[in-house]
Amino acid sequence: MNCDSLDDLAVTINSGPFGSNLLKTTYVDDGVIVLRPFNIANVTVGDGELVYISLADLETQGLSLYEPRNVAFARVGDIRCGIIPDFGKPITISPNIIIARLDEQAVNPYYVAAFMNTKLGFSQLQRALKVVAQPTITVETVKSLLIPKLSIYQQSEIENLVQASFQKRAKSQILYAEAETLLLAELGLDTAQTSEVWQTSEVSYTQKAGQVWAAGRLDAEYFQPKYYQSLDAIASKMEMRGWSMMCLGQISGPLKYGTSTKLEYLQEGVPFLRIADVNEWRFSLDTIRYISEEQAKQEQQARVQTSDVLISRSGTLGLTVVIPEYLNEAIFGSYFIRVRLHSKQIIPEYLALFINSPIGQAWVERLNTGAIQTNLTIPAIESIPIPIPPLDVQKMMTQKVLASFAAEDEAKRLLEQAKRRVEEMVLEA
């Protein structure tokens, strides 16, 4: 079919400045967004882990500004393509990003971004990869990409599907935030208070020797007053309402470490769960690896059941995920600890929401051990205090969490539909 090169459809195509001094030391709390390769996902640029520089640094380093609807390519590593959304802030790019400013009279940028995420589009990038230390594409590669000609109506159909996907994903994030806000409110806290408490570290404080030895810890961070203040505040709220609070070990069976055996991955078989597979509080089926039934039988101690809870103990600490029915009988890796609740007073999704919340993560931070490689132990996780509201209150929160997951699933479905429609239109043309 007829195609145009991306260079013919673009106003400009260029990469971030080589040799720029965009270092961590130049990042500020707010200002100009700096897009980096791992910000690109799901045909867009996500708002997670964004970093900022000041306007003064932007001018000093001679960096350019970019706009919503520009198409971004990750230049190195995991090569990706996505469209820049409207963040309501100025945007610049790191040296490892390539930006195509398209002539929208000639082509719809949403169509281009969707096409580049299909097999037909992405295969062009794969063929052009230069692999030395890591996969790399160049500005010339992006300029030479061939974009099939579709009618303006067909391109608009693709934009509508992609936009609908983005809206569902935004709805998912709002619902999860609402669940978290409701949780903190029920605990007598709010997001602003919680953030302020955890950012506070006292210069000096004392602790009785008996409590130090009982805790088995000598590090000063463990005894920061902020932890006791938050626990007292929650305990006071629980007591006032007649609610209970228990340590995690009191409401679960024996906790278990995952397998550290080196296993052979297969295309299909028994799912093997890794931290790398967790995305937005769930395991992503797009990245999960599989092992044989024979290997799984040898790792029975690391098998999960529906409604088990996995908590990451190394690397990204305290990341907590509930096992869905479709991962029943999966095997989990050594970076996780399995929690199997025996108390009917607590809903697994509520437990995950609490530990993933700012207050739960602060307790995880307190309990971690190690200096270079931090980690959590079973005794540490067993000691996490868990406030237990009535089941109807827990259900209010978990319903929002489940609705958030459903909206995310719908976002993925719409995005896949957009990519399929692109392929159908191109192949039928």
C-alpha positions as CSV (number, residue, x, y, z in Angstrom):
1,M,0.0,0.0,0.0
2,N,1.0,3.7,-0.2
3,C,3.2,5.0,2.6
4,D,4.9,8.2,3.6
5,S,8.1,8.4,5.6
6,L,7.7,9.9,9.0
7,D,10.2,12.6,7.9
8,D,7.8,13.7,5.2
9,L,4.9,13.9,7.8
10,A,6.9,15.7,10.5
11,V,7.7,19.4,11.1
12,T,10.8,18.3,13.0
13,I,12.3,15.1,14.4
14,N,15.1,15.4,16.9
15,S,16.6,13.9,20.0
16,G,17.5,15.3,23.4
17,P,20.8,17.1,23.7
18,F,23.9,14.9,23.9
19,G,26.2,15.8,26.7
20,S,23.6,17.7,28.7
21,N,23.9,17.9,32.5
22,L,20.5,16.6,33.4
23,L,21.7,15.0,36.6
24,K,19.7,14.0,39.8
25,T,21.3,16.9,41.5
26,T,19.5,19.3,39.1
27,Y,16.0,17.9,39.8
28,V,13.6,20.0,41.7
29,D,10.1,19.3,43.2
30,D,8.2,21.0,40.4
31,G,8.9,22.9,37.2
32,V,9.7,21.7,33.7
33,I,9.0,18.0,33.1
34,V,11.9,15.9,31.8
35,L,10.7,12.9,29.9
36,R,12.8,9.8,30.1
37,P,12.6,6.5,28.3
38,F,10.8,4.5,31.0
39,N,8.1,7.2,31.2
40,I,6.8,5.8,27.8
41,A,4.3,3.0,28.1
42,N,0.9,2.0,26.8
43,V,1.1,4.3,23.7
44,T,1.5,7.3,25.9
45,V,3.8,9.0,28.5
46,G,2.7,8.1,32.0
47,D,2.8,10.5,34.9
48,G,4.6,8.1,37.3
49,E,8.2,8.9,38.3
50,L,8.3,12.2,36.4
51,V,11.2,14.4,37.3
52,Y,11.5,18.2,37.0
53,I,14.1,20.9,36.4
54,S,13.8,24.6,36.9
55,L,13.2,27.1,34.1
56,A,16.6,28.6,34.8
57,D,18.3,25.2,34.2
58,L,16.2,24.8,31.0
59,E,17.6,28.1,29.7
60,T,21.1,27.6,30.9
61,Q,21.4,24.2,29.2
62,G,19.7,25.4,26.0
63,L,17.0,22.7,26.2
64,S,13.9,22.8,23.9
65,L,10.3,22.6,25.0
66,Y,7.8,20.1,23.5
67,E,4.1,19.9,23.4
68,P,1.2,17.6,23.9
69,R,0.4,15.4,20.8
70,N,4.1,15.2,19.9
71,V,5.2,11.6,19.5
72,A,8.0,10.3,21.7
73,F,10.4,7.4,21.0
74,A,12.7,5.8,23.6
75,R,16.1,5.9,21.9
76,V,17.9,3.3,24.0
77,G,17.1,0.1,25.9
78,D,13.5,-1.0,25.8
79,I,12.5,0.8,22.6
80,R,9.0,2.3,22.9
81,C,6.7,4.9,21.3
82,G,4.0,7.0,22.8
83,I,2.1,10.3,22.5
84,I,2.7,13.1,25.0
85,P,-0.4,14.0,26.9
86,D,-1.3,17.4,28.3
87,F,0.4,17.6,31.7
88,G,-0.4,21.3,32.1
89,K,3.3,21.9,32.5
90,P,6.2,22.7,30.2
91,I,8.0,19.6,28.9
92,T,11.6,18.9,27.8
93,I,13.4,15.6,27.1
94,S,16.4,13.6,28.1
95,P,19.1,12.7,25.6
96,N,17.6,9.3,25.3
97,I,14.3,10.5,23.8
98,I,13.5,11.3,20.2
99,I,10.6,13.5,19.5
100,A,8.6,13.8,16.3
101,R,6.5,17.0,15.9
102,L,4.0,16.0,13.2
103,D,2.2,18.1,10.7
104,E,-1.4,17.3,11.8
105,Q,-2.7,18.5,8.5
106,A,-0.9,15.5,7.0
107,V,-1.3,12.8,9.7
108,N,-3.0,12.2,13.1
109,P,-0.4,11.7,15.8
110,Y,-2.6,9.2,17.7
111,Y,-2.7,7.1,14.6
112,V,1.1,7.2,14.3
113,A,1.6,6.3,17.9
114,A,-0.9,3.4,17.7
115,F,0.7,2.1,14.4
116,M,4.2,2.1,15.9
117,N,2.9,-0.1,18.7
118,T,1.5,-2.7,16.3
119,K,3.6,-5.6,14.9
120,L,3.6,-3.8,11.5
121,G,5.1,-0.6,13.0
122,F,7.4,-2.0,15.7
123,S,9.0,-4.5,13.4
124,Q,10.5,-1.5,11.5
125,L,12.2,-0.3,14.7
126,Q,13.4,-3.8,15.5
127,R,15.1,-4.2,12.1
128,A,16.9,-0.9,12.6
129,L,18.2,-1.6,16.1
130,K,21.9,-1.2,16.7
131,V,22.9,-3.5,19.5
132,V,26.3,-2.7,21.2
133,A,26.0,-2.3,24.9
134,Q,22.2,-1.9,24.6
135,P,19.7,-1.6,21.8
136,T,19.7,1.8,20.2
137,I,17.8,3.7,17.5
138,T,18.8,7.0,15.9
139,V,17.0,10.1,14.6
140,E,17.6,8.8,11.1
141,T,15.9,5.5,12.0
142,V,12.8,7.4,13.1
143,K,12.8,9.7,10.0
144,S,12.8,6.6,7.8
145,L,9.8,4.9,9.4
146,L,7.1,4.2,6.8
147,I,3.5,5.2,7.8
148,P,0.7,3.7,5.7
149,K,-1.8,6.2,4.3
150,L,-5.2,5.9,5.8
151,S,-8.2,8.2,5.4
152,I,-8.7,11.0,7.9
153,Y,-11.9,9.2,9.1
154,Q,-10.0,6.0,9.8
155,Q,-7.2,7.9,11.6
156,S,-9.9,9.7,13.7
157,E,-11.4,6.3,14.6
158,I,-8.1,5.2,16.0
159,E,-7.7,8.5,18.0
160,N,-11.1,8.0,19.5
161,L,-10.2,4.5,20.7
162,V,-6.9,5.5,22.1
163,Q,-8.4,8.6,23.8
164,A,-11.1,6.3,25.3
165,S,-8.4,4.0,26.6
166,F,-6.5,7.0,28.2
167,Q,-9.8,8.1,29.9
168,K,-10.4,4.7,31.4
169,R,-6.8,4.6,32.7
170,A,-7.3,8.0,34.3
171,K,-10.5,6.8,35.8
172,S,-8.7,3.8,37.2
173,Q,-6.1,6.0,38.9
174,I,-8.9,8.2,40.3
175,L,-10.7,5.3,41.8
176,Y,-7.6,3.9,43.4
177,A,-6.7,7.3,44.9
178,E,-10.3,7.5,46.2
179,A,-9.8,4.1,47.9
180,E,-6.6,5.3,49.5
181,T,-8.1,8.6,50.6
182,L,-11.0,6.7,52.2
183,L,-8.6,4.4,54.0
184,L,-6.7,7.3,55.5
185,A,-9.9,9.1,56.5
186,E,-11.2,6.0,58.3
187,L,-7.8,5.8,60.1
188,G,-8.2,9.5,61.2
189,L,-5.5,10.7,58.9
190,D,-5.5,12.5,55.5
191,T,-3.1,12.5,52.6
192,A,-1.6,15.9,53.5
193,Q,-1.1,15.0,57.2
194,T,0.4,11.6,56.3
195,S,2.9,13.2,53.8
196,E,3.9,15.8,56.3
197,V,4.4,13.3,59.1
198,W,6.7,11.0,57.0
199,Q,8.8,13.9,55.7
200,T,9.6,14.9,59.3
201,S,12.7,13.6,61.0
202,E,13.6,14.8,64.4
203,V,17.2,15.9,65.0
204,S,17.5,14.2,68.4
205,Y,15.4,11.9,70.5
206,T,15.8,9.2,73.2
207,Q,14.6,5.7,73.7
208,K,14.7,3.4,76.7
209,A,17.3,0.7,76.6
210,G,14.7,-2.0,77.4
211,Q,12.7,-1.1,74.3
212,V,15.9,-1.0,72.2
213,W,16.8,-4.6,73.2
214,A,13.2,-5.8,72.9
215,A,13.1,-4.5,69.3
216,G,16.4,-6.0,68.5
217,R,17.4,-2.9,66.6
218,L,20.1,-0.3,67.2
219,D,19.6,2.0,64.2
220,A,18.2,5.4,65.1
221,E,15.8,5.5,62.2
222,Y,13.7,2.7,63.7
223,F,12.9,4.7,66.8
224,Q,11.9,8.0,65.0
225,P,9.1,9.6,67.0
226,K,7.0,9.9,63.9
227,Y,6.3,6.2,63.8
228,Y,5.0,6.2,67.4
229,Q,3.0,9.3,66.8
230,S,1.2,7.8,63.7
231,L,0.6,4.5,65.6
232,D,-0.8,6.4,68.6
233,A,-3.1,8.4,66.3
234,I,-4.4,5.3,64.5
235,A,-4.8,3.4,67.8
236,S,-6.7,6.3,69.3
237,K,-9.1,6.3,66.4
238,M,-9.5,2.5,66.5
239,E,-10.3,2.6,70.2
240,M,-12.7,5.5,69.9
241,R,-14.7,3.5,67.3
242,G,-14.4,0.2,69.0
243,W,-12.3,-1.2,66.2
244,S,-9.3,-3.6,66.6
245,M,-5.7,-3.5,65.5
246,M,-3.5,-6.6,65.3
247,C,0.0,-7.4,64.0
248,L,0.0,-9.1,60.6
249,G,1.4,-12.3,62.2
250,Q,-1.7,-12.6,64.4
251,I,-4.2,-12.7,61.5
252,S,-2.3,-15.0,59.1
253,G,-0.9,-18.5,59.0
254,P,2.9,-19.0,58.9
255,L,4.5,-16.7,56.4
256,K,6.7,-18.3,53.6
257,Y,9.6,-17.2,51.5
258,G,9.5,-17.8,47.7
259,T,11.8,-20.2,45.9
260,S,15.4,-19.2,45.1
261,T,15.9,-22.1,42.8
262,K,17.1,-21.2,39.3
263,L,14.3,-22.3,37.0
264,E,14.0,-22.7,33.3
265,Y,11.4,-20.5,31.7
266,L,9.0,-21.8,29.1
267,Q,6.4,-20.3,26.7
268,E,3.6,-21.9,28.7
269,G,3.0,-24.0,31.8
270,V,2.7,-22.9,35.5
271,P,3.0,-19.1,36.0
272,F,6.2,-18.0,37.9
273,L,5.7,-14.7,39.7
274,R,8.4,-12.1,39.8
275,I,8.6,-8.5,41.1
276,A,9.2,-7.4,37.5
277,D,5.8,-8.7,36.6
278,V,3.9,-6.3,39.0
279,N,2.3,-3.3,37.4
280,E,-0.3,-1.1,39.1
281,W,-0.7,-3.4,42.1
282,R,-1.3,-6.5,40.0
283,F,0.6,-9.1,38.1
284,S,0.8,-8.4,34.3
285,L,0.0,-11.4,32.1
286,D,2.0,-9.6,29.4
287,T,5.3,-10.3,31.1
288,I,4.8,-13.4,33.3
289,R,7.1,-16.3,32.7
290,Y,6.2,-20.0,33.0
291,I,7.8,-23.1,34.3
292,S,7.1,-26.8,33.8
293,E,4.7,-28.9,35.9
294,E,7.7,-31.0,37.0
295,Q,9.6,-27.9,38.3
296,A,6.4,-26.6,40.0
297,K,6.0,-29.9,41.9
298,Q,9.5,-29.5,43.3
299,E,8.6,-26.0,44.6
300,Q,5.4,-26.8,46.4
301,Q,6.4,-24.6,49.4
302,A,6.3,-21.6,47.1
303,R,2.9,-22.2,45.6
304,V,0.1,-19.7,46.0
305,Q,-3.7,-19.9,46.2
306,T,-6.4,-17.5,45.2
307,S,-6.6,-14.6,47.8
308,D,-3.1,-15.2,49.1
309,V,-1.1,-12.0,49.5
310,L,2.5,-11.5,48.3
311,I,4.7,-8.8,49.8
312,S,8.0,-7.9,48.2
313,R,10.9,-8.2,50.6
314,S,13.9,-7.0,48.5
315,G,14.4,-4.3,45.9
316,T,11.1,-2.5,45.8
317,L,10.1,-3.1,49.4
318,G,6.6,-3.8,50.6
319,L,4.9,-4.0,47.2
320,T,1.8,-6.0,48.1
321,V,-0.4,-8.0,45.6
322,V,-3.4,-10.2,46.0
323,I,-3.4,-13.4,44.0
324,P,-6.4,-13.6,41.6
325,E,-8.2,-16.8,40.6
326,Y,-6.3,-17.0,37.3
327,L,-3.0,-17.3,39.1
328,N,-4.1,-20.0,41.6
329,E,-1.4,-22.6,42.0
330,A,1.3,-20.3,40.6
331,I,4.9,-20.5,42.0
332,F,6.5,-17.3,43.4
333,G,10.1,-16.2,43.6
334,S,12.3,-15.5,46.5
335,Y,11.9,-11.7,46.4
336,F,8.3,-12.3,47.8
337,I,6.9,-13.4,51.1
338,R,3.5,-15.1,51.1
339,V,0.8,-14.2,53.5
340,R,-2.2,-16.5,53.9
341,L,-4.8,-14.9,56.0
342,H,-6.7,-17.1,58.5
343,S,-8.8,-14.4,60.0
344,K,-12.2,-13.7,58.4
345,Q,-12.1,-10.2,59.9
346,I,-9.9,-8.9,57.1
347,I,-10.3,-8.8,53.3
348,P,-7.1,-9.5,51.3
349,E,-7.6,-6.5,49.0
350,Y,-8.0,-4.3,52.1
351,L,-4.7,-5.6,53.5
352,A,-2.9,-4.9,50.2
353,L,-4.5,-1.4,50.1
354,F,-3.2,-0.6,53.6
355,I,0.3,-1.9,53.1
356,N,0.6,-0.1,49.7
357,S,-0.7,3.2,51.2
358,P,1.6,5.9,52.5
359,I,1.1,4.9,56.1
360,G,1.8,1.2,55.3
361,Q,4.9,2.0,53.2
362,A,6.2,4.2,56.1
363,W,6.0,1.1,58.3
364,V,7.8,-0.9,55.7
365,E,10.5,1.7,55.5
366,R,10.9,1.5,59.3
367,L,11.2,-2.3,59.4
368,N,13.6,-2.8,56.5
369,T,17.1,-4.1,57.3
370,G,20.4,-3.9,55.4
371,A,22.4,-1.0,54.2
372,I,23.4,-1.4,50.5
373,Q,20.6,-4.0,49.7
374,T,17.6,-3.3,51.9
375,N,15.2,-6.2,52.6
376,L,12.4,-7.4,54.8
377,T,12.3,-10.5,56.9
378,I,9.3,-12.6,57.9
379,P,9.5,-11.4,61.6
380,A,9.5,-7.8,60.4
381,I,6.4,-8.4,58.2
382,E,4.7,-10.3,61.0
383,S,5.1,-7.2,63.2
384,I,3.4,-4.7,60.9
385,P,0.4,-3.3,62.8
386,I,-2.8,-3.7,60.8
387,P,-5.9,-1.6,61.7
388,I,-9.0,-3.7,61.2
389,P,-12.2,-1.7,60.4
390,P,-15.6,-3.6,60.2
391,L,-16.0,-5.7,57.1
392,D,-18.6,-3.2,55.6
393,V,-16.0,-0.4,55.9
394,Q,-13.3,-2.6,54.3
395,K,-15.7,-3.5,51.5
396,M,-16.3,0.2,50.7
397,M,-12.6,0.6,50.1
398,T,-12.0,-2.7,48.2
399,Q,-15.0,-2.1,45.9
400,K,-13.1,1.1,44.7
401,V,-9.9,-0.9,44.3
402,L,-11.7,-3.6,42.2
403,A,-13.5,-0.9,40.2
404,S,-10.1,0.6,39.6
405,F,-8.7,-2.7,38.3
406,A,-11.8,-3.2,36.1
407,A,-11.3,0.3,34.5
408,E,-7.6,-0.5,33.9
409,D,-8.6,-3.8,32.2
410,E,-11.0,-1.8,30.0
411,A,-8.3,0.6,29.1
412,K,-6.1,-2.2,28.0
413,R,-8.9,-3.8,26.0
414,L,-9.6,-0.5,24.2
415,L,-5.9,0.0,23.4
416,E,-5.6,-3.5,22.0
417,Q,-8.7,-2.8,19.9
418,A,-7.1,0.3,18.6
419,K,-4.0,-1.6,17.5
420,R,-6.0,-4.4,15.9
421,R,-8.1,-1.8,14.0
422,V,-4.9,-0.2,12.7
423,E,-3.6,-3.6,11.5
424,E,-7.0,-4.4,9.9
425,M,-7.2,-1.1,8.1
426,V,-3.6,-1.3,6.8
427,L,-4.0,-4.9,5.6
428,E,-7.3,-4.1,3.9
429,A,-6.1,-1.0,2.2
